[in-house]
């Protein structure tokens, strides 16, 4: 579990690296702030009393994503390689089925480092921001807060829409329920729960995650109307609104663009090719 001092240091290092490299790192702050007490998923290295490098493991069931950074003046000294070795050792012990390295598409430093690791490009993810657009309303689609009894459906949605294994989906949903500043929302169509989404409020921004509608109910405009409703709610509350989508998910990308979202950053993911 990270201390408040460490969280501040990570934030300062992120700001410095982003400003220097003109990129945006995806450090999953809601997860950093809500690590369990005995969880060892964060690796920090100090030089001259200052945080010089950070690497975090972010677990999604039996899949792990790794993202980190190095202070510009301490690069090319083997520092990040040392942290990566520790992190990959932890990933091996936890027997993740998939380990992904997350790198901003425009980060030359990240791409150079990844050339030293056995990995292959997997996919890209767009980070999108909502621009002002007229919103529609449909009385047949409603939103409500998730309740404990909704957990089986939330797990089912992750399995059917995101390809999770059932146990992984269950573990992941139990994990994210611990996080602060999260709204877990169910999407109802004609009074029947058929979808979900999660809204994270971080640094004065609203981020939409885990948006999913049961396959049998897709293609009816339910998702579009649900997005319009949550956009209107968050916009009225004064939040700028963001979301993420894999570039290969053309259907979702088209839906988000039609609702007024525009891409502004791209994150590339590389899968670790673990030697047997």
MARDO-698029 format. One record per residue (C-alpha): residue in one letter; x, y negated, z negated. Coordinates in pm, whole numbers, plus 50000, padded with zeros to 5 digits. Each point is the difference from the previous one (the first is absolute). Example, Ala and Ser with C-alpha at 12.3 -4.5 7.8 and 13.67 -1.06 7.14 Angstrom:
<recs>
A512305045049220
S501374965650066
</recs>
This chain:
<recs>
X500005000050000
X501384966050098
X500404972349742
X498644965250060
X503584987650041
X500695026150266
X496804991350187
X501054963550007
X503485009450126
X498525022050276
X497714971650105
X502904975550016
X502105024450203
X497095006250238
X499564962650055
X503724995850071
X500175029150246
X496834989750182
X501224964250036
X503455010950118
X498795026250250
X496724982850100
X498005031649924
X497295011949764
X500655030249781
X497255023749889
X500785006849634
X496485010749891
X499934976849702
X496805014249855
X501835033349966
X503174984249859
X498004983049726
X498155031749905
X502675026749982
X499295026449734
X502194998849691
X502255029650086
X500004995350378
X503464996550158
X499194985950342
X502024967749998
X503764997550047
X501844967749919
X503684991450032
X501634969849839
X503204981950099
X501494971649796
X496955000649774
X497554994350288
X497665023950179
X501815008350324
X497785027750137
X496635016449944
X498325031050141
X496515012349912
X498195032950059
X496274996650063
X498035032349967
X496825007850192
X499225035349894
X502775021850142
X501164972450235
X502584974149892
X500924966550151
X503344983649921
X500724963050032
X502824978849865
X502424971550052
X503544987949935
X501164965049916
X501594986650325
X503504994749857
X500135035849863
X499145018150322
X502345024450178
X501585010249670
X498245033449954
X497664986649734
X496745009150172
X501365034050103
X500555007549632
X496404991049914
X498665019550297
X501865031249891
X498394997649656
X496544993950146
X500205028750250
X501185023149722
X496884990349803
X497825006050308
X501515034750041
X499335008649635
X496374988950035
X499625021350315
X498324973650213
X498725014150328
X500854967750181
X502434971749925
X499774967850202
X502384970450010
X498224966650040
X501884972850188
X498784966350131
X500035002350380
X502184968850028
X502565010149738
X503335006350171
X501595008949665
X497405027149934
X500345014750348
X503785001349970
X499755018149667
X497455025250129
X502505010250269
X502085014949717
X497135022249880
X498485030750162
X496594986150095
X497674995350297
X497624972150087
X496445010049905
X497634970550047
X499514962649956
X497524982149778
X498524965750067
X499414975849714
X497064978350099
X498494967749868
X496414989050043
X499314968250197
X496734980849978
X497295018150195
X496225001249986
X498795029449792
X496885020950045
X497785015349730
X498095033049994
X497645007649716
X500405037550062
X503694998449898
X500784991249639
X503084999849776
X500295009549634
X502715007649747
X501275035749990
X498885021649707
X501645031449853
X497395021350177
X501264986650337
X503445016249963
X499155031950200
X498834978650295
X503084977749976
X502185031250017
X497945013750290
X500444967350192
X503785000949959
X500045036050125
X497714994650300
X501184965250104
X503694998849901
X501065036350024
X500815005049632
X500105034749846
X497185002249746
X502285002849694
X502174971450125
X496914978450049
X498795008349650
X503394992149843
X500284967550196
X496534987949903
X500625007249633
X503294980850026
X498664968350163
X497114998049754
X502634990049740
X501004968950193
X498964965149893
X498374973350219
X498335026250220
X496385001450111
X498875034950106
X496994995950225
X497515024750144
X498274993850332
X496345010050012
X497785004650304
X496285001749927
X500825005749631
X502395029050066
X503734997149929
X501855006750326
X503294981449968
X502454981449781
X502644973149983
X502324985449741
X500804963149958
X503204989949824
X500414964549870
X503694991249988
X501704965850002
X496774982550089
X499355023050299
X497395026850066
X501275031850172
X497615026350133
X501195036249977
X498585034850047
X497124988850222
X498145031250115
X496555011450115
X498925036550022
X500445013250357
X496275008150034
X499184963349934
X502634984250221
X498974982150318
X496884984449846
X501464966149908
X500175009249630
X503714993149970
X499764967050182
X497164988149777
X501805011549685
X503104980550107
X497914969150071
X498495001949651
X503315003949816
X501634972850213
X497164976149916
X500305008149629
X503774995449981
X499954969250223
X497354983849781
X502215007149698
X502814980950174
X502325028950085
X501965003250324
X499205035450121
X502425026350128
X500095036650093
X502295026250154
X499405024550284
X502145025150185
X500664988750356
X499125034950130
X496494996749851
X498634981450303
X496365002649890
X500664983949660
X502254973650154
X497294990050246
X497424998649720
X502154977449784
X500814976950289
X496294997050084
X499384989249638
X502554971950028
X503235016049878
X503244991450180
X503375018049957
X502864979749851
X502565026149885
X500955035150104
X501465027049775
X501755030150158
X500035034149833
X502675026650044
X499625035849877
X502905015449808
X501335030950174
X501085019949700
X502675025850079
X498975035849917
</recs>
